[in-house]
Amino acid sequence: MQSTEKLAKTKKLNLTDEEKDYLENKRKMLEESFAILAQINTDGIEPLVSVLIAENVLREDVSFKMISRDELLENAPEQYDGYFQVPKTLD
């Protein structure tokens, strides 16, 4: 992993010594944490997308025809070629 100083130069960051020390300590802490996690045996464990159990509680999406196109267009003030005709809104 890159040192904090090298990373700061690469990204053109002007960090104070205190900021560099702080970030270096945080980087080391994260690196140690991931090293511990990497040691855990996960053979045979199914990967999770989420720790929450999610179930679809919605009804099944079933399409059905309630009103025909012709019936809808009967109520349209203006229509053209089987579609509603509306006033032009853009120039």
C-alpha positions in Angstrom: 0.0 0.0 0.0 1.2 3.5 -0.7 2.5 5.7 2.0 0.4 8.7 3.0 3.1 11.1 1.9 3.5 9.5 -1.5 -0.3 9.5 -2.0 -0.5 13.1 -1.0 2.1 14.1 -3.6 0.4 12.0 -6.3 -3.0 13.7 -5.6 -1.3 17.1 -5.2 -2.5 17.6 -1.6 -0.8 20.0 0.7 -1.1 18.3 4.1 0.4 19.4 7.4 2.5 17.0 9.4 -0.4 16.5 11.8 -2.7 15.6 9.0 -0.2 13.2 7.5 0.3 11.5 10.9 -3.5 11.3 11.4 -4.1 9.8 8.0 -1.2 7.4 8.3 -2.6 6.1 11.7 -6.0 5.6 10.1 -4.5 3.8 7.1 -2.5 1.5 9.4 -5.7 0.8 11.5 -7.6 -0.1 8.4 -4.8 -2.3 7.1 -4.6 -4.2 10.4 -8.4 -4.6 10.5 -8.5 -6.0 6.9 -5.6 -8.3 7.7 -7.6 -9.8 10.6 -10.6 -10.3 8.4 -8.5 -11.9 5.7 -7.6 -14.7 8.2 -11.2 -15.8 8.7 -12.1 -19.0 7.0 -15.1 -18.4 4.8 -15.1 -21.7 2.9 -18.6 -22.9 2.3 -20.2 -19.6 3.4 -22.7 -18.2 0.9 -22.0 -14.5 0.1 -24.7 -12.0 1.2 -26.0 -9.0 -0.6 -27.5 -7.8 2.6 -27.7 -8.9 6.2 -31.5 -8.2 6.2 -34.0 -10.8 5.0 -35.9 -9.2 2.2 -39.1 -10.6 0.9 -41.3 -9.3 -1.8 -44.5 -8.2 0.0 -46.0 -6.6 -3.1 -48.7 -8.2 -5.2 -47.7 -10.0 -8.4 -47.4 -7.6 -11.4 -50.2 -8.8 -13.6 -51.4 -6.6 -16.5 -55.0 -6.5 -17.5 -57.0 -4.3 -19.9 -59.6 -2.2 -18.2 -60.6 0.3 -20.9 -59.9 0.1 -24.6 -58.0 2.8 -26.4 -61.1 3.8 -28.3 -63.0 4.3 -25.1 -60.3 6.5 -23.7 -60.0 8.5 -26.8 -63.7 9.2 -26.9 -63.2 11.6 -23.9 -60.2 13.3 -25.5 -60.9 16.9 -26.6 -58.5 16.3 -29.5 -56.9 13.2 -31.0 -54.8 12.3 -33.9 -54.0 8.8 -35.4 -55.1 7.0 -32.2 -53.2 9.2 -29.7 -54.1 12.2 -27.5 -53.3 15.5 -29.2 -52.0 18.2 -26.9 -50.9 21.7 -27.5 -47.2 22.2 -28.4 -45.2 23.1 -25.4 -41.7 23.6 -26.9 -40.6 25.7 -29.7 
